[in-house]
Amino acid sequence: MEGRIYIEGLADFRRDLRRIDPELAKGVREGLKDAAQIVAYEAQRRAPRRTGRLVASVRAFASGNRAGVRVTARKVSRAYPGGYPYPRRIEYEAGGRGAFVAPALAAKQVEVTRRLGYVLDDVAEIWRG
């Protein structure tokens, strides 16, 4: 899958971990968010800087077994008083290749994979005592 890093068995692992030690499961979620933050920083570096609003809206998130990067900037105008999500337009204008988020993941994929490996190793080490 393009634009994703998949860890096979993560959902089962986290489910079992929550049964054994909920705090360790929280640690995995925090590790997922830390790995996503690597991509968020790179996306901020690559994002167009017209007003700074776009860069400021790039955030890492983790929820359940997923982590990622959200870009939530909205542009308000008379035609769109509620605003519209202009980061999507910027990504679309790049021809579907992604203007800054997808290239950020591609550039940092090895580092993110390594970080996730460290997180899982740390959890295993804590569990062993």
C-alpha positions in Angstrom: 0.0 0.0 0.0 1.4 3.3 -1.0 1.6 5.9 1.7 1.4 3.4 4.6 3.5 1.4 6.8 1.8 -1.8 8.0 2.8 -3.9 11.0 1.2 -7.4 10.6 -0.2 -8.6 13.9 -0.2 -5.2 15.7 -3.9 -5.2 16.4 -3.7 -8.7 18.0 -0.6 -7.7 19.9 -2.1 -4.6 21.3 -5.3 -6.4 22.3 -3.4 -9.0 24.2 -1.1 -6.4 25.7 -4.2 -4.4 27.0 -5.3 -7.6 28.8 -2.0 -8.1 30.4 -0.9 -4.6 31.1 -2.9 -1.5 29.9 0.0 0.8 30.6 2.3 -1.0 28.1 -0.5 -0.8 25.5 -0.5 3.0 26.1 3.2 3.0 25.6 2.8 1.4 22.2 0.2 4.0 21.2 2.6 6.8 22.3 5.4 5.1 20.3 3.1 5.1 17.2 2.5 8.8 17.7 6.3 9.4 18.0 6.9 7.6 14.8 4.2 9.6 13.1 5.8 12.8 14.4 8.9 12.0 12.4 6.7 12.3 9.2 4.9 15.3 10.5 8.1 17.2 11.0 9.2 16.3 7.5 5.8 17.3 6.1 6.1 20.7 7.8 9.5 21.2 6.3 8.2 20.4 2.8 4.8 22.3 3.0 4.3 25.5 1.0 4.8 28.5 3.1 2.3 31.1 2.0 0.9 32.2 5.3 2.3 29.7 7.8 -1.2 28.5 8.6 -0.7 25.2 6.6 2.6 24.4 8.3 1.1 25.1 11.8 -1.8 22.7 11.1 0.3 19.6 10.4 0.0 17.3 13.4 0.8 13.7 14.2 -2.0 11.5 15.7 -2.4 8.0 17.1 -5.7 6.3 17.7 -6.1 2.6 18.4 -3.7 0.7 16.1 -3.3 3.6 13.7 -1.1 6.6 13.6 -0.7 9.3 10.9 -0.4 12.9 10.0 -3.3 15.3 9.7 -3.3 18.6 8.0 -6.3 20.7 9.1 -5.8 24.2 7.8 -9.0 25.8 6.4 -9.2 28.9 4.2 -12.1 31.2 4.9 -13.5 33.6 2.2 -16.7 35.3 1.3 -17.6 32.4 -1.0 -16.7 29.9 1.8 -17.5 31.5 5.1 -17.2 28.1 6.9 -13.9 27.6 5.2 -12.6 24.8 3.0 -9.8 22.4 3.5 -7.2 23.8 1.1 -4.5 21.3 1.9 -6.5 18.8 -0.2 -6.4 21.2 -3.1 -2.6 21.6 -2.8 -2.3 17.8 -2.8 -4.7 17.5 -5.8 -2.8 20.2 -7.8 0.4 18.1 -7.4 -1.3 15.6 -9.7 -2.3 13.1 -7.1 1.3 12.4 -6.1 1.0 14.4 -3.0 2.7 17.8 -2.6 4.2 17.3 0.9 2.7 14.6 3.1 3.2 11.5 0.9 6.8 12.6 -0.1 7.5 13.1 3.6 6.5 9.5 4.4 8.5 8.2 1.5 11.6 10.1 2.7 11.2 9.0 6.3 9.9 5.4 5.9 13.2 3.8 7.0 13.4 6.0 10.0 9.8 5.4 11.0 10.1 1.6 10.5 13.3 1.6 12.7 11.5 3.7 15.4 8.5 1.3 15.5 11.0 -1.6 15.9 12.5 0.1 18.9 9.1 0.7 20.4 8.2 -3.0 20.1 11.6 -4.0 21.5 11.2 -1.7 24.4 7.7 -3.1 25.2 9.1 -6.7 25.0 12.0 -5.7 27.3 9.7 -4.2 29.9 7.5 -7.2 29.8 10.4 -9.6 30.4 11.3 -7.4 33.4 
